[in-house]
Amino acid sequence: MSRIRRFFVEAWQELKKVNWPTPEQARNLTVLVLAVSLVVGLYIAFFDVIFGAIAKALNAG
């Protein structure tokens, strides 16, 4: 039982060392992740449409 207790005590000590972001930093990073995800999604969708049209054209001929 003491090993489990020691684990939680040490884990809590490590969590206190973490440099947590401020609410403003968290918001800015969230917006950045959403924006990058949107750009990557549009990039993939663009090439999906292009290559899909090419594949459709090759199969129709």
Buried (B, 14 or more C-beta within 10 A) or exposed (E): EEEEEEEEEEEEEEEEEEEEEEEEEEEEEEEEEEEEEEEEEEEEEEEEEEEEEEEEEEEEE
